[in-house]
């Protein structure tokens, strides 16, 4: 579907599942997990059930709004790639106008919940993350520079900070450390997918790093960011934020990450790049679960 298509193009039999797909529920689930952990780590005592449930709901709705905008902006690109060609907007099941209206309702609702239940700072930071992902990254950076995922990664790294601020009302260095972990994890995570789908990104004229600088250059940068990731993921232990249980857990998953990265380096097979990509998603979930378990279990 061309970008010049009108926003009120007629949809074809949209269902609730199509609208659910617009929210990228699997991605949002990971983001909300990190925001939950941020909330639970913020103070020695647990937040109230009302705050915990509603604030994470607000963050999830805001993230879903950004995802829906992404579907609209990327509909031409999505239609050209096998991984995304059946998305509701690119396939014509949901019109761009309806998708944007859906995103607006989700975003306003999410920000409203955060303002009332948590605090205005959480709502402001959440709004900034929506703009960062849906507008700055999706609309501009993705098409402007091969460093798109690096620069735009800060928006996707925000949820643990949002959860932390929802509880404390302040920006804490430990919360920023959680943001830094996701920030340095994002490039090797996403570049693995970009290597596997290099030809499709090239066909869609998206300047991902493997397309503009080649696979070997990308692999070198994946290695450098992975080394940085290993160092940064040690900081919660070194700073006293977490203990021995976290250190053991993160050492194991870092070792596995390095093994899969080496295998992809050796074979240069797309399926090994995809294996690394899927593992990296489990990696970030395990890391935050290790942080959470370590926080409540003395070892």
C-alpha positions in Angstrom: 0.0 0.0 0.0 1.5 3.4 -1.0 2.2 6.1 1.6 0.1 8.4 -0.5 -3.1 6.4 0.3 -5.7 8.4 2.2 -6.0 7.9 5.9 -9.7 7.1 5.6 -9.2 4.2 3.1 -12.0 1.6 3.5 -11.0 -1.3 5.8 -11.9 -4.8 4.9 -13.7 -6.7 7.7 -11.6 -5.6 10.7 -12.0 -7.8 13.8 -11.0 -7.3 17.4 -8.0 -9.5 16.7 -6.8 -7.0 14.1 -7.0 -4.2 16.6 -5.2 -6.4 19.1 -2.5 -7.0 16.5 -2.0 -3.3 16.2 -0.8 -3.1 19.8 2.0 -5.6 19.2 1.0 -7.5 22.3 4.1 -9.6 22.7 6.4 -6.6 22.5 4.2 -4.7 24.9 4.2 -7.7 27.3 8.0 -7.5 27.6 7.9 -3.7 28.1 5.3 -4.0 30.8 7.3 -6.8 32.5 10.3 -4.4 32.7 8.0 -1.6 34.0 6.7 -4.0 36.7 10.2 -4.9 37.8 11.1 -1.2 37.9 8.1 -0.6 40.2 9.0 -3.5 42.5 12.6 -2.5 42.8 12.0 1.1 43.5 11.3 0.8 47.2 11.8 -1.9 49.9 8.1 -2.1 50.5 5.7 -3.2 47.8 3.5 -0.6 46.0 -0.2 -0.8 46.5 -2.1 -3.2 44.3 -4.1 -0.4 42.8 -1.0 1.6 41.8 0.8 -1.5 40.5 -2.1 -2.7 38.4 -3.3 0.7 37.1 0.1 2.2 36.5 1.3 -0.8 34.5 -2.0 -0.7 32.6 -1.4 2.9 31.7 2.1 2.2 30.5 0.9 -0.8 28.5 -1.8 1.3 26.8 0.7 4.0 26.0 3.1 1.5 24.5 0.2 0.0 22.5 -0.7 3.4 21.1 2.9 3.9 19.9 2.8 0.4 18.3 -0.5 1.3 16.5 1.1 4.5 15.1 4.0 2.4 13.9 1.7 0.2 11.9 0.3 3.2 10.1 3.7 4.9 9.4 5.4 1.6 8.3 2.5 0.3 6.2 4.4 0.6 3.0 7.5 -1.1 4.4 5.4 -3.8 6.2 3.7 -4.7 2.9 7.0 -5.5 1.3 8.4 -7.8 4.1 7.4 -11.4 4.7 7.5 -10.9 8.5 5.0 -8.0 8.5 3.0 -8.2 5.2 -0.1 -9.6 7.0 -0.3 -6.8 9.5 -3.8 -5.3 9.6 -3.0 -1.8 8.1 -0.6 -3.0 5.4 -3.1 -5.7 4.4 -6.0 -3.3 4.4 -8.1 -4.8 7.1 -7.9 -1.7 9.3 -7.7 1.7 7.7 -4.9 4.1 8.7 -7.5 6.6 10.0 -9.1 4.0 12.3 -5.7 2.8 13.4 -4.7 6.3 14.3 -8.0 6.9 16.1 -7.5 3.7 18.0 -3.9 4.8 18.9 -5.2 8.2 20.1 -7.8 6.6 22.4 -5.2 4.2 23.8 -2.7 6.9 24.4 -5.0 9.4 26.0 -6.5 6.7 28.2 -3.0 5.5 29.3 -1.6 8.9 30.0 -4.8 9.9 31.9 -4.5 6.8 34.1 -0.9 7.6 34.8 -1.6 11.2 35.7 -4.4 10.4 38.1 -3.1 7.1 39.6 0.7 7.7 39.6 2.0 11.2 39.1 2.4 13.8 36.3 6.1 13.1 35.8 5.3 9.5 34.9 2.8 10.6 32.4 5.2 13.2 30.9 8.0 10.7 30.5 5.6 8.2 29.0 4.4 10.8 26.5 8.0 11.5 25.6 8.6 7.8 25.0 5.6 7.6 22.7 6.9 10.6 20.7 10.4 9.1 20.7 9.2 5.7 19.3 6.2 6.6 17.2 7.4 9.8 15.7 11.2 10.4 16.0 12.2 6.8 15.4 9.5 5.4 13.2 8.7 8.5 11.1 12.3 9.9 10.8 15.2 7.9 12.2 14.3 4.6 10.7 14.5 6.0 7.2 17.3 8.6 7.8 20.3 6.7 9.3 21.7 3.2 9.8 22.2 4.2 13.4 18.4 4.4 13.7 18.0 1.6 16.3 20.8 3.0 18.4 19.5 6.5 18.6 15.9 5.5 18.8 16.6 2.7 21.3 16.2 5.1 24.3 12.4 5.2 23.8 12.1 1.4 24.0 14.4 1.4 27.1 12.1 3.7 29.1 9.5 1.3 30.7 11.6 0.4 33.8 12.2 4.1 34.5 8.5 4.7 34.0 7.6 2.0 36.6 10.2 3.4 39.0 8.9 7.0 38.7 5.3 5.8 39.1 6.2 4.6 42.6 8.7 7.2 43.7 7.9 10.3 41.7 11.7 10.8 41.1 14.3 9.8 38.6 16.9 7.6 40.4 20.3 6.5 39.2 19.4 2.8 39.7 16.3 3.4 37.4 18.6 4.9 34.8 20.8 1.8 35.1 17.9 -0.3 34.1 17.3 1.9 31.1 21.0 1.6 30.2 20.8 -2.2 30.2 17.9 -2.2 27.7 19.6 0.5 25.7 22.9 -1.4 25.1 20.9 -4.7 24.6 18.8 -3.2 21.8 21.4 -3.0 19.0 22.7 -6.6 19.0 19.1 -7.8 19.6 17.7 -6.0 16.6 20.7 -6.2 14.3 20.5 -10.0 14.5 17.0 -9.7 12.9 18.3 -7.1 10.4 21.0 -9.5 9.2 18.5 -12.3 8.8 16.1 -10.1 6.9 18.7 -8.0 5.1 17.3 -8.5 1.6 13.8 -7.5 2.7 15.0 -4.3 4.3 17.0 -3.5 1.2 14.0 -4.1 -1.0 11.9 -1.8 1.3 14.7 0.8 1.1 15.2 0.9 4.8 18.8 1.9 5.7 19.4 -0.7 8.4 23.1 -1.2 9.2 23.6 -4.5 7.3 22.1 -2.9 4.2 24.2 0.2 4.2 27.5 -1.1 5.6 27.4 -4.9 5.1 27.0 -7.9 7.4 30.6 -8.0 8.6 30.6 -4.4 9.7 27.3 -5.1 11.5 28.7 -8.2 13.2 31.6 -6.1 14.5 29.2 -3.6 16.0 27.1 -6.4 17.4 30.2 -7.8 19.2 31.1 -4.3 20.5 27.7 -3.7 21.9 27.5 -7.2 23.3 30.7 -6.6 25.2 29.3 -3.3 26.5 26.1 -5.1 27.4 28.0 -7.7 29.5 29.8 -4.9 31.3 26.6 -2.8 31.9 24.7 -5.9 33.1 27.3 -6.4 35.8 26.7 -2.9 37.2 23.6 -3.8 39.3 25.8 -6.2 41.3 28.8 -3.9 41.4 26.7 -0.9 42.5 25.0 -2.9 45.3 21.6 -2.8 43.6 21.5 -6.6 43.4 23.2 -9.5 44.9 24.8 -12.9 44.2 21.7 -14.5 42.8 21.5 -11.9 40.0 25.2 -12.1 39.3 25.0 -15.9 38.8 21.9 -15.6 36.6 23.2 -12.8 34.4 26.5 -14.5 34.0 24.8 -17.6 32.6 22.6 -15.8 30.2 25.5 -13.5 29.1 27.5 -16.7 28.4 24.7 -18.1 26.3 24.3 -14.8 24.4 28.0 -14.8 23.5 27.9 -18.5 22.4 25.0 -17.8 20.0 26.7 -14.7 18.7 29.9 -16.6 18.0 27.9 -19.3 16.2 26.3 -16.7 14.0 29.7 -15.2 13.3 31.0 -18.6 12.3 28.1 -19.9 10.2 26.8 -16.6 8.8 23.5 -18.4 8.4 20.2 -16.4 8.6 18.6 -19.1 10.8 21.5 -18.6 13.4 20.9 -14.9 13.3 17.2 -15.5 14.0 18.1 -17.9 16.8 20.1 -15.1 18.4 17.3 -12.7 17.9 14.7 -14.9 19.6 17.1 -15.8 22.4 17.8 -12.1 23.0 14.1 -11.6 23.8 14.2 -14.3 26.4 17.5 -12.9 27.6 16.0 -9.5 28.6 13.0 -11.2 30.2 15.3 -13.5 32.3 17.6 -10.6 33.3 14.7 -8.6 34.7 13.3 -11.7 36.4 16.7 -12.3 38.0 16.7 -8.7 39.2 13.3 -9.2 40.7 14.0 -12.6 42.4 17.3 -11.3 43.8 15.5 -8.3 45.3 13.2 -10.5 47.3 15.4 -13.5 48.1 18.4 -13.1 50.3 21.4 -15.3 49.1 
